[in-house]
Amino acid sequence: MKFFANFLAVPLLLLPAHAQVFTFTHDEMLKYTSHNPFDRFDDGRPKVPDAILEKVKGLSAEEVWAVLPGGGFRNQYEGNWRILHPTRKLVGRAVTAQFMPARPDIGDIMEADAKAKGLRDNGNQRVLDLLKPGDVLVVDMFGKIEEGTIVGDNLATYIYATTGTGLVVDGAIRDLEGIQPIDMSVYCRGVHPTPIRNVMLTGINVPIRIGSATVMPGDVVFGDSEGVYFIPPQMVKQVVDKADETHIHDEWTQMKIKTGKYKSTDIYPSPRDPALKKEYEDYLKQKLGRQ
């Protein structure tokens, strides 16, 4: 609560032009993402390189999850989604948005402040205007489905045309018939015909909760047919490197199993015979280019 209390104490007029009640200043973004080893956007948001994002696209869910809990990140996965195009992986850098149930004494102040800055009336479009290629919009709409959807087909088209990725919303979308043909990954809780209403935008690029996961701006979003993972930037290279070893391990293991010469316990999860163990280690070094 201290974190959010400090933000409430900041006068709205001192916040950046896109700010609502909560946002990170540049210095705060640097502070709360201080383990990021990569470049950053102008606002300080971590910018994991495109080349690494391309490698992440080739990972499996098991390879992503194999590293995170051991590094202390046990709350980076959320499942139980309605998924559009589940065979299409979603990979990109998180832009986070937090909505709350509408409350006029707070919302009226925020909307007046936004209007004074010349911003759009709709909070969801204020966030969309911040998106860049390779971003994934991640929205905490507290599981709301009955009314107040984040986007329809027009704004979904904008997201995909701008980012080339997709959307994760702990809430609902509308115009499913129009969104379905778009080749974008969408993870939502449901569908409802109403446009966005009865909610207020309370945070942009701040920590948010998506189900049981905590998401930071700049996290690498990895979505597949199982669910969505949110990888801290400092863990991405470790995840990718470990995945290379896993690929080679599985390749060698299956190659040996297919010979029909061994019991499963002779080979998996690791060879017990010293000669086989050395054979695997040599194979691993060769594949990794360490010889």
C-alpha positions as CSV (number, residue, x, y, z in Angstrom):
1,M,0.0,0.0,0.0
2,K,2.9,2.4,0.6
3,F,3.9,2.2,-3.1
4,F,0.4,3.4,-4.2
5,A,0.1,5.9,-1.4
6,N,3.3,7.6,-2.6
7,F,1.8,7.8,-6.1
8,L,-1.4,9.3,-4.8
9,A,0.7,12.0,-3.1
10,V,2.1,13.1,-6.5
11,P,0.2,16.1,-7.9
12,L,-1.5,15.1,-11.2
13,L,-0.1,18.1,-12.9
14,L,3.5,16.9,-12.3
15,L,2.9,13.6,-14.0
16,P,3.7,12.9,-17.7
17,A,1.2,13.9,-20.3
18,H,-0.3,10.4,-20.6
19,A,-0.6,9.9,-16.8
20,Q,-3.6,9.0,-14.8
21,V,-3.6,8.3,-11.0
22,F,-0.6,6.0,-11.2
23,T,2.3,5.8,-13.5
24,F,6.1,5.5,-13.3
25,T,8.2,8.5,-13.9
26,H,11.3,7.9,-15.9
27,D,13.4,7.6,-12.7
28,E,10.9,5.3,-11.1
29,M,10.8,3.0,-14.1
30,L,14.6,2.7,-13.9
31,K,14.4,2.0,-10.2
32,Y,11.7,-0.7,-10.4
33,T,13.3,-2.4,-13.5
34,S,16.9,-1.9,-12.4
35,H,17.8,-5.5,-13.2
36,N,17.0,-5.0,-16.9
37,P,20.3,-5.7,-18.9
38,F,19.0,-4.2,-22.2
39,D,18.3,-0.8,-23.8
40,R,15.2,1.1,-22.9
41,F,12.5,3.2,-24.5
42,D,12.4,6.9,-23.9
43,D,10.1,6.5,-20.9
44,G,12.6,4.0,-19.3
45,R,10.6,0.9,-20.2
46,P,12.9,-2.1,-20.8
47,K,13.4,-2.9,-24.5
48,V,14.3,-6.6,-24.9
49,P,16.0,-6.8,-28.4
50,D,14.0,-8.0,-31.3
51,A,16.6,-10.8,-31.9
52,I,15.9,-12.3,-28.5
53,L,12.1,-12.0,-29.0
54,E,12.6,-14.0,-32.2
55,K,14.3,-16.8,-30.2
56,V,11.5,-16.7,-27.6
57,K,9.0,-17.5,-30.4
58,G,10.6,-20.9,-30.8
59,L,10.2,-21.9,-27.2
60,S,7.7,-24.2,-25.6
61,A,5.8,-23.5,-22.4
62,E,7.8,-26.0,-20.5
63,E,11.1,-24.4,-21.5
64,V,9.9,-21.0,-20.3
65,W,8.6,-22.3,-17.0
66,A,11.7,-24.5,-16.4
67,V,13.8,-21.4,-15.4
68,L,11.4,-18.9,-13.8
69,P,10.5,-20.7,-10.5
70,G,14.2,-21.5,-9.8
71,G,15.0,-17.8,-10.2
72,G,12.4,-16.9,-7.6
73,F,9.7,-15.9,-10.1
74,R,6.8,-18.2,-9.2
75,N,3.9,-15.9,-10.1
76,Q,4.5,-15.3,-13.8
77,Y,1.9,-17.6,-15.4
78,E,-1.9,-17.3,-15.9
79,G,-4.1,-19.8,-17.6
80,N,-7.9,-20.3,-18.1
81,W,-8.2,-18.0,-21.1
82,R,-10.5,-17.8,-24.0
83,I,-7.9,-17.8,-26.8
84,L,-8.2,-16.6,-30.3
85,H,-5.8,-18.4,-32.7
86,P,-4.3,-20.8,-30.0
87,T,-1.8,-22.2,-32.5
88,R,-0.3,-18.7,-33.0
89,K,2.3,-17.8,-30.3
90,L,2.1,-14.4,-28.7
91,V,5.5,-12.8,-28.0
92,G,6.3,-9.2,-27.3
93,R,7.1,-6.5,-24.7
94,A,4.4,-5.7,-22.2
95,V,2.7,-2.3,-22.0
96,T,0.5,-2.5,-18.9
97,A,-2.8,-0.8,-18.2
98,Q,-4.9,-1.0,-15.0
99,F,-8.6,-0.3,-14.9
100,M,-10.9,-0.2,-11.9
101,P,-14.7,0.0,-11.4
102,A,-15.9,3.5,-12.1
103,R,-16.1,5.9,-9.2
104,P,-17.2,9.5,-10.1
105,D,-15.3,11.4,-7.4
106,I,-12.0,9.9,-8.7
107,G,-13.0,9.5,-12.4
108,D,-14.2,13.0,-12.8
109,I,-10.9,14.5,-11.6
110,M,-8.9,12.2,-13.9
111,E,-11.1,13.0,-16.9
112,A,-10.9,16.7,-16.3
113,D,-7.1,16.5,-16.1
114,A,-7.0,14.4,-19.3
115,K,-9.2,16.9,-21.1
116,A,-7.0,19.8,-20.0
117,K,-4.1,18.0,-21.6
118,G,-5.9,17.4,-24.8
119,L,-6.2,13.6,-24.4
120,R,-9.0,11.4,-25.8
121,D,-12.1,10.8,-23.7
122,N,-11.7,7.0,-23.9
123,G,-9.0,5.7,-21.5
124,N,-8.5,2.6,-23.6
125,Q,-7.5,4.7,-26.6
126,R,-5.0,6.7,-24.5
127,V,-3.2,3.5,-23.8
128,L,-3.4,2.3,-27.4
129,D,-1.8,5.6,-28.6
130,L,1.4,4.6,-26.6
131,L,1.9,1.2,-28.4
132,K,5.0,0.5,-30.5
133,P,6.0,-2.3,-32.9
134,G,6.6,-5.5,-30.8
135,D,4.5,-4.4,-27.9
136,V,1.8,-6.5,-26.3
137,L,-1.0,-4.6,-24.5
138,V,-1.7,-6.3,-21.1
139,V,-4.8,-5.1,-19.4
140,D,-6.0,-5.6,-15.9
141,M,-9.8,-5.2,-16.1
142,F,-10.4,-7.3,-13.0
143,G,-12.1,-10.1,-14.9
144,K,-15.0,-7.9,-16.0
145,I,-17.1,-9.5,-18.7
146,E,-20.7,-8.3,-18.3
147,E,-20.0,-4.8,-19.7
148,G,-17.1,-2.5,-20.5
149,T,-15.1,-4.4,-23.1
150,I,-11.5,-3.2,-23.8
151,V,-11.7,-3.3,-27.7
152,G,-13.8,-4.2,-30.6
153,D,-12.8,-5.1,-34.1
154,N,-11.7,-1.5,-35.1
155,L,-9.3,-1.0,-32.1
156,A,-8.1,-4.6,-32.4
157,T,-7.2,-3.9,-36.0
158,Y,-5.3,-0.8,-34.7
159,I,-3.4,-2.9,-32.1
160,Y,-2.3,-5.5,-34.7
161,A,-1.4,-2.9,-37.3
162,T,0.7,-1.0,-34.8
163,T,2.3,-3.9,-32.8
164,G,2.2,-7.0,-35.0
165,T,1.5,-9.0,-31.9
166,G,-1.8,-9.1,-29.9
167,L,-3.6,-8.5,-26.7
168,V,-4.0,-9.9,-23.2
169,V,-6.9,-8.7,-21.2
170,D,-8.2,-9.9,-17.8
171,G,-11.7,-8.9,-19.1
172,A,-13.7,-9.0,-22.3
173,I,-13.6,-8.0,-25.9
174,R,-16.5,-7.4,-28.3
175,D,-17.1,-7.8,-32.1
176,L,-15.7,-11.3,-32.1
177,E,-16.9,-11.9,-35.6
178,G,-14.8,-8.9,-36.8
179,I,-11.8,-9.8,-34.6
180,Q,-11.6,-13.5,-35.4
181,P,-10.3,-13.0,-39.0
182,I,-7.4,-10.8,-37.8
183,D,-4.2,-12.8,-37.5
184,M,-3.5,-11.6,-34.0
185,S,-3.3,-13.5,-30.7
186,V,-5.9,-12.5,-28.2
187,Y,-6.3,-13.8,-24.7
188,C,-9.4,-12.7,-22.9
189,R,-11.9,-13.9,-20.3
190,G,-15.0,-13.7,-22.5
191,V,-17.0,-11.7,-25.0
192,H,-19.7,-9.1,-24.5
193,P,-21.5,-6.8,-27.0
194,T,-21.1,-3.6,-24.9
195,P,-18.4,-1.0,-25.6
196,I,-16.1,0.1,-22.8
197,R,-18.0,1.7,-19.9
198,N,-18.4,1.8,-16.1
199,V,-14.6,1.5,-15.7
200,M,-11.8,4.1,-15.2
201,L,-8.2,3.9,-16.3
202,T,-6.1,4.1,-13.1
203,G,-2.6,3.1,-14.3
204,I,-0.4,3.0,-17.3
205,N,2.9,1.1,-17.3
206,V,2.8,0.2,-13.7
207,P,2.8,-3.2,-12.0
208,I,-0.5,-4.9,-12.6
209,R,-2.2,-8.2,-11.6
210,I,-3.4,-10.6,-14.3
211,G,-5.1,-13.4,-12.5
212,S,-2.4,-14.9,-10.2
213,A,0.5,-13.3,-12.1
214,T,2.3,-10.0,-11.5
215,V,3.2,-8.1,-14.7
216,M,5.7,-5.3,-15.1
217,P,6.0,-2.9,-18.1
218,G,8.7,-4.4,-20.4
219,D,8.2,-8.0,-19.3
220,V,8.4,-10.4,-22.3
221,V,4.9,-11.8,-22.9
222,F,4.8,-15.4,-24.1
223,G,1.5,-16.9,-24.9
224,D,0.7,-20.3,-26.3
225,S,-2.3,-22.7,-26.3
226,E,-1.8,-23.3,-22.5
227,G,-1.8,-19.8,-21.3
228,V,0.4,-16.7,-20.8
229,Y,3.8,-16.3,-19.2
230,F,5.3,-12.9,-18.2
231,I,9.2,-13.1,-18.3
232,P,11.2,-10.5,-16.5
233,P,13.8,-9.0,-18.9
234,Q,16.7,-10.1,-16.8
235,M,15.5,-13.7,-17.1
236,V,15.0,-13.9,-20.8
237,K,18.5,-14.8,-21.9
238,Q,18.7,-17.5,-19.3
239,V,15.4,-18.9,-20.5
240,V,16.6,-18.9,-24.1
241,D,20.0,-20.4,-23.3
242,K,18.5,-23.1,-21.1
243,A,16.0,-23.9,-23.9
244,D,18.9,-24.6,-26.3
245,E,20.2,-27.2,-23.9
246,T,16.7,-28.7,-23.5
247,H,16.3,-29.0,-27.3
248,I,19.6,-30.8,-27.6
249,H,18.9,-33.0,-24.6
250,D,15.5,-34.1,-26.1
251,E,17.1,-34.6,-29.5
252,W,19.8,-36.9,-28.1
253,T,17.4,-38.7,-25.8
254,Q,14.8,-39.5,-28.5
255,M,17.6,-40.5,-30.9
256,K,18.8,-43.1,-28.4
257,I,15.3,-44.3,-27.5
258,K,14.5,-44.9,-31.1
259,T,17.3,-47.4,-31.4
260,G,15.4,-49.8,-29.2
261,K,18.6,-50.7,-27.3
262,Y,17.8,-49.0,-24.0
263,K,15.2,-49.0,-21.2
264,S,13.7,-45.6,-20.5
265,T,15.5,-45.3,-17.2
266,D,18.9,-45.9,-19.0
267,I,18.4,-42.7,-20.9
268,Y,15.8,-40.5,-19.3
269,P,15.9,-38.0,-17.6
270,S,19.7,-38.4,-17.9
271,P,21.9,-41.4,-18.8
272,R,23.1,-43.5,-15.9
273,D,25.9,-45.3,-17.6
274,P,29.2,-43.3,-17.5
275,A,29.9,-44.0,-21.1
276,L,26.5,-42.8,-22.3
277,K,26.7,-39.8,-20.0
278,K,30.0,-38.8,-21.6
279,E,28.5,-39.4,-25.1
280,Y,25.7,-37.0,-24.2
281,E,28.0,-34.4,-22.8
282,D,30.2,-34.5,-25.9
283,Y,27.1,-34.2,-28.1
284,L,25.9,-31.2,-26.1
285,K,29.2,-29.4,-26.4
286,Q,29.4,-30.1,-30.1
287,K,25.8,-28.8,-30.7
288,L,26.4,-25.7,-28.5
289,G,29.7,-25.0,-30.4
290,R,31.9,-25.4,-27.3
291,Q,34.4,-27.7,-28.9
